[in-house]
Every structure is written in structure tokens, then in C-alpha cells.
Amino acid sequence: MGPLLELTQSPPPVEPHVAKDKPRIQWYRCPVASKELRTLNQCSNVKGFLQAGGHLALLAVTGSAAYFSAGRLPWPAMLIFFFIHGTCYRFLINGFHELVHESVFKTRWPNRFFLVIYSFLGWYNHIYFWKSHTEHHKYTLHPPDDLEVVAPVPVSLKAFLHCALVDLQGFYNTLKVNIRLSFGRLNGPWEHALFPESEPVMRRRFFNWGRIVLVGHTVITIACCYFDLWLLPIVICLGPFYAGGLQYLCDKPQHVGLPDNVSDFRLCCRTVIVNPLFRFLHWNMDYHIEHHMYAGVPCYNLSTLHKLVLNDMPHCPHGLYECWTQIAAILKRQRQDPDYTFVPQLPNPADTSKPQALPTQV
């Protein structure tokens, strides 16, 4: 999916372009037989409930364990339970992303129902993300048409530690954004491009959701404090803002260190093979090349798609250690040569993919 664009980030150095008459990019996609693709594109209410409902059930278990550990267990044990809860909570953003795609459930209403829940719990604005993410998929890493993810994707130890521990800056930025939206103010060229004056209804929905999130979490916090349930806001409202290190390690590799302005998803996206637990938490977004190639395929079918296109794929790192070892080497090379990007070796290079000639190994 790519990292969510922070609504508070500095305006990008290029002017956004979201005109409706832009030419489409002729993306290379690994060949898949039409019959097999139709099967893969089929959504399932059962699998959708297992994924979306299962994630919420897991949060209910970890949240309850964290809440009831306070005052009953030694504080190190309590911190461990809160750490586990925050780790699982942070991955709500990946469920939110999939629900925005509307490919989780066969029936529309449960998709919308879970989207509202995930959006509220995670402080995410699905109105904004739907607009931005549509452009990201059509023009992946092609500025100024895609400004959701702009190369070079920033990665730093400081950012990781903020996510892995307590992300006070992230909470402050999120709060500030929703306050700004509550007053009906846009910020930066990307927001203005996504929500022009010619679309007042969409603008109003964008602002209204910010108000709902802000008021809703405020009411929950005040009510919990009034009834002396002061730990509940930490479990419910602050879940996205601590212990997010694992989500950072799983999500950040999707585009980092890879070239932009190419028309082959195998070059500008990265697939990482992880264990089943991480795959469940991450909603199968570790299969990121496959997700961009065939965005209509539900997340729970991406592993099958991966097997079908495996012979036409670059090497996919197995495990986070191999993945981040590769990324560390890329970042080291980029410190010496800021223009360097890692170009994966392809078994079948597409004629439409003509990135800058760069070494394929780091």
C-alpha cells in the first residue's frame, strides 16, 4: 500500500497533478490466465470476517490482558502486555488500507461497517486515503501524479524508535490534523489537489470525519476518566501511538530504496516473505508487488497469486532480517551516492521499464 501520507508533512517539492484526463501508465503485469485471475478476484465474506473480525478479536484479547494486568501483575509484566497490545493495534492501519480497497468482503455492507470501525480506532481518515491511494495505485512512484509515496522513502533509526516506543510526535500530529480538519482547513498542495473547490461534498465529508474522530475519542477519554477507568483510553484511544516497531519493519520495505518513474511494479515495489503470524497482522501486504499488479485481488488470495507469478518475479527476501539487511546496504550506498537506487534483477525485464542504468547488486 505504501506508507500513509502524513497529513501534517511538509508540502512536497513538486506541484501535484490529479487531473482526470491524465494518460494512464502502461504497467507491466506478470501474466495470469483470465480464469485463474477471475478466481483470485473473488471476495469471500467468511474469509473477510476471519481476517477483519479476527484482528479485532485479537485486540480485544490483548487489550483486556493489558487492562487487567495493571495492579495485579508486576509492572514489567504489565508493560509486556501493553507492548503486545500496541504491536497488534498498530497493524490496524493495514486492515484499514484493505477495507478502503473494498476487496475484503463479497457483500458491501460489512466492508463499510469494518472500515468505519478501523478508521475510528486508528484515527485514520478513509475519505482522504481513498482519494490519495487511488492516485498512488495508478501512478505508483511517479511524481507529481503520486505524492502519497515519494522517493526516496525516508527511513531512520529515530523514526523507528518513535514507533517502537511511544510516538508522542505522531499523536501530536494526528491531534493537530483532526483539530485543523474540524475547522474546515486544508493544508498543502496535495490536500488541495485531492479536494478541490469543485468537489464541495467530498471536502465536507473529509472535514466531518476529522470532527467525528476528534469528538469521539474526546468523549471516550472524558467518560473513562469520570468513571475512574483511566487505563481504557490508553488501550482504546492511544493504541496506534506506541509499540509500533514491528509494523514499521513490515510496512516500510514496500518501496524504500527502489527507483521511481518506472512502469514495472517489480522494480518500484518489494515483496517480502514473512511467517504466518506476521502475514496475518500485516493483512498479507508483504506481497506488495502482487498487490500493486492486481489490486482487485483480496489480501487473503495474494499468497496464491504469488505462487502463480513466482517465475516472473525478482528475488523476494525471506524474512525481515534478509529484507532489512538489503535495505541497510542500499541506504549505506545512498549515503555515498545520493542518486543511487536499487534495481532488482528481473527474470523477464519488461520493455516498458527503463530505469536509470544502475548496479543491480549492493
Secondary structure by P-SEA (a helix, b strand, c coil): cccccccccccccbbbbbcccccccccccccccaaaaaaaacccaaaaaaaaaaaaaaaaaaaaaaaaacccccaaaaaaaaaaaaaaaaaaaaaaaaaaacccccccaaaaaaaaaaaaaacccaaaaaaaaaaaaaccccccccccccccccccaaaaaaaaccaaaaaaaaaaaaaaaaacccccaaaaaacccccaaaaaaaaaaaaaaaaaaaaaaaaaaaaccccccccccccccccaaaaaaaccccccccccccccccccbbbbbbcaaaaaaaccccaaaaaaacccccccaaaaaaaaaccccccccccaaaaaaaaaaaaaaaaacccbbbbccccccccccccccccccc
